[in-house]
């Protein structure tokens, strides 16, 4: 009877993890992660900071989405970068929803203050999510190109 090791022990998986971990060890990766975490915290607290906490229909989604964004982008849900990189695409969706949420939630919450707040915070959140996702994509495409150069031709 033979036993097969799990996929976690495969050399390619270990190399991928090391490559993604290296991406966050750069100053750019750390800056994006820190700014994204602060953006999520602000999004969660924005109804009380910007002064539209009385608009409960928008304050509650901002609170929930802000906490979710901070957890996704702050690396708190995943201890390895590849999980954080995968969460970056979720963060892009949260940023996009934040932009349009004053017009989507029930009730009359599209005040000047709430619109400006959500459009600006949503755009920042979306751009930081794209930047985090692009960091991992750039590393992965560079590694694939290096792998193709090493492969012998037949």
C-alpha positions in Angstrom: 0.0 0.0 0.0 1.4 3.3 -1.0 0.7 6.7 0.5 0.6 9.9 -1.5 1.6 13.2 0.1 -1.0 15.9 0.1 -0.9 18.7 -2.5 0.5 21.1 0.2 3.8 19.3 0.0 4.2 19.6 -3.7 7.3 21.6 -4.7 5.3 23.9 -7.1 2.9 24.8 -4.3 5.7 25.6 -1.9 7.4 27.8 -4.6 4.1 29.6 -5.3 3.6 30.3 -1.6 7.1 31.7 -1.3 6.7 33.9 -4.3 3.4 35.4 -3.0 4.9 35.9 0.5 7.8 37.7 -1.2 5.3 40.1 -2.9 4.0 41.4 0.4 7.4 41.8 1.9 8.0 44.6 -0.6 7.4 48.2 0.7 4.7 48.6 -2.1 2.8 45.5 -0.9 3.0 46.5 2.7 1.8 50.1 1.9 -1.1 48.8 -0.2 -2.1 46.4 2.6 -1.9 49.1 5.3 -3.8 51.7 3.3 -6.5 49.1 2.4 -6.9 48.2 6.1 -7.3 51.9 7.0 -9.8 52.3 4.2 -11.9 49.5 5.6 -11.8 50.9 9.1 -12.8 54.3 7.7 -15.6 52.8 5.6 -17.0 51.1 8.7 -16.9 54.3 10.8 -17.7 56.7 8.0 -21.4 57.2 8.8 -20.4 58.6 12.2 -17.4 60.5 10.9 -19.1 62.1 7.9 -22.3 62.6 9.8 -24.9 60.4 8.1 -25.4 57.8 10.8 -29.1 58.7 11.0 -29.4 57.1 7.5 -29.5 53.6 9.0 -30.2 52.0 5.6 -26.8 53.1 4.5 -24.9 53.2 7.8 -25.4 49.5 8.4 -24.1 48.3 5.0 -21.1 50.7 5.3 -20.3 49.2 8.8 -20.6 45.6 7.5 -18.7 46.2 4.3 -16.0 48.2 6.0 -15.4 45.4 8.5 -15.4 42.9 5.7 -13.0 45.0 3.6 -10.6 45.5 6.5 -10.6 41.8 7.1 -10.1 40.9 3.5 -7.3 43.4 2.7 -5.7 43.5 6.1 -4.6 39.8 5.8 -6.6 38.9 8.9 -8.7 36.2 7.1 -5.6 34.6 5.5 -2.2 34.2 7.0 -0.6 33.4 3.6 -0.4 36.0 0.8 -2.1 33.8 -1.7 -5.3 33.9 0.4 -5.0 37.7 0.7 -4.5 37.9 -3.0 -7.6 35.9 -3.7 -9.5 38.1 -1.2 -8.3 41.2 -3.2 -10.9 40.4 -5.9 -13.6 40.3 -3.2 -12.4 43.7 -2.0 -12.7 45.1 -5.6 -16.4 44.0 -5.5 -16.9 45.7 -2.1 -15.4 48.9 -3.5 -17.6 48.8 -6.5 -20.7 48.2 -4.4 -19.7 51.0 -2.0 -19.7 53.5 -4.9 -23.2 52.6 -6.0 -24.7 51.8 -2.6 -26.3 55.2 -2.0 -28.6 54.6 -5.0 -29.2 50.8 -4.3 -30.2 50.6 -0.7 -33.8 51.1 0.3 -34.9 54.5 1.4 -33.8 58.0 0.6 -30.2 58.0 1.6 -28.7 59.7 -1.4 -27.7 62.9 0.3 -24.7 64.9 -0.9 -22.7 63.9 2.1 -23.4 60.2 1.8 -22.8 60.2 -2.0 -19.5 62.0 -1.8 -18.3 59.8 1.1 -19.2 56.5 -0.6 -18.0 57.4 -4.1 -14.6 58.5 -2.8 -14.1 55.7 -0.3 -15.4 53.2 -2.8 -13.0 54.4 -5.5 -10.1 54.2 -3.1 -11.2 50.7 -2.0 -11.6 49.5 -5.5 -8.2 50.9 -6.6 -6.4 49.4 -3.6 -8.1 46.0 -4.3 -6.9 46.1 -7.9 -3.4 47.1 -6.8 -3.2 44.2 -4.4 -4.5 41.8 -7.0 -2.1 43.2 -9.6 0.9 42.7 -7.3 0.3 38.9 -7.2 -0.6 38.7 -10.9 2.6 40.6 -11.8 4.7 38.2 -9.7 2.9 35.1 -11.1 3.3 36.2 -14.8 7.0 37.0 -14.2 7.5 33.5 -12.7 5.7 31.9 -15.7 7.9 33.8 -18.1 11.0 32.7 -16.2 9.8 29.1 -16.3 9.2 29.2 -20.1 12.8 30.5 -20.6 14.2 27.6 -18.6 12.3 24.9 -20.5 14.4 23.1 -23.1 13.1 23.2 -26.6 12.5 19.9 -28.4 
